[in-house]
């Protein structure tokens, strides 16, 4: 099995970033993918929707999608958006 392709999330995951993020996921369909969230300083609802949609798509296709190095702010913003970090990390996007 080959190493997953890595998408590095930008610091600001706001509405304009959602389109770019969706395009990055679309280019990686059918491949194992690692999402690096170490630089995230703001997670907006639209980018969270993109991440959740990608998780569902990768799961449905049987491909691996994992989240790596989530920043403290990424995890805080998950909570603010109503999603428990443990659920997100272990149930939605899990290696």
C-alpha positions in Angstrom: 0.0 0.0 0.0 1.4 3.4 -1.0 1.8 6.3 1.4 -1.3 8.6 1.3 -1.2 11.9 -0.5 -1.2 14.8 2.0 -3.5 17.9 1.9 -2.2 20.6 4.3 -5.0 22.7 5.5 -4.4 26.5 5.5 -4.5 28.6 8.7 -7.9 30.2 7.8 -10.6 27.7 6.8 -13.2 30.3 5.9 -15.9 30.4 3.2 -13.4 31.3 0.3 -11.1 28.4 1.4 -14.0 25.9 1.2 -14.0 26.0 -2.6 -10.3 25.4 -2.8 -10.5 22.7 -0.3 -13.3 20.9 -2.2 -11.2 21.1 -5.4 -8.2 19.6 -3.6 -10.3 16.7 -2.4 -11.8 16.2 -5.9 -8.3 15.9 -7.3 -7.5 13.2 -4.8 -10.6 10.9 -5.3 -9.7 7.3 -5.3 -6.4 7.7 -3.4 -5.6 7.3 0.3 -5.4 10.8 1.7 -4.0 12.4 4.9 -5.3 15.8 6.0 -2.8 17.8 8.0 -4.6 20.3 10.3 -1.5 21.5 12.2 -1.6 25.0 10.9 -5.4 25.7 11.3 -6.2 28.8 13.3 -9.8 29.1 12.3 -12.3 26.5 11.2 -15.5 27.8 9.6 -18.7 25.9 9.1 -18.4 25.7 5.3 -15.0 24.1 5.5 -16.2 21.7 8.1 -19.0 20.7 5.7 -16.4 20.0 3.0 -14.3 17.9 5.5 -17.4 15.9 6.5 -18.5 15.4 2.9 -15.0 14.1 2.0 -15.0 11.7 5.0 -18.3 10.3 3.8 -17.1 10.0 0.2 -13.8 8.3 1.1 -15.7 5.9 3.4 -18.2 5.1 0.7 -15.4 4.4 -1.8 -13.5 2.3 0.7 -10.4 4.5 0.6 -8.4 5.7 3.6 -8.8 9.3 4.8 -7.1 10.3 8.0 -6.7 13.6 9.9 -3.2 14.3 11.3 -1.9 16.8 13.8 -5.0 18.8 14.5 -4.1 22.1 16.1 -5.6 23.0 19.4 -7.6 25.7 17.6 -9.0 23.2 15.1 -10.2 21.1 18.0 -11.7 24.1 19.8 -13.5 25.3 16.7 -14.9 21.8 16.2 -16.5 22.1 19.6 -17.8 25.6 18.9 -19.4 24.2 15.7 -21.2 21.5 17.8 -19.0 18.5 17.0 -17.1 16.6 19.7 -13.4 16.4 18.7 -13.2 12.7 19.8 -16.3 11.8 17.7 -14.8 13.7 14.7 -11.3 12.2 15.1 -12.4 8.6 15.9 -15.8 8.3 14.2 -15.9 10.5 11.2 -12.4 10.7 9.9 -10.4 7.9 11.3 -7.3 6.1 9.9 
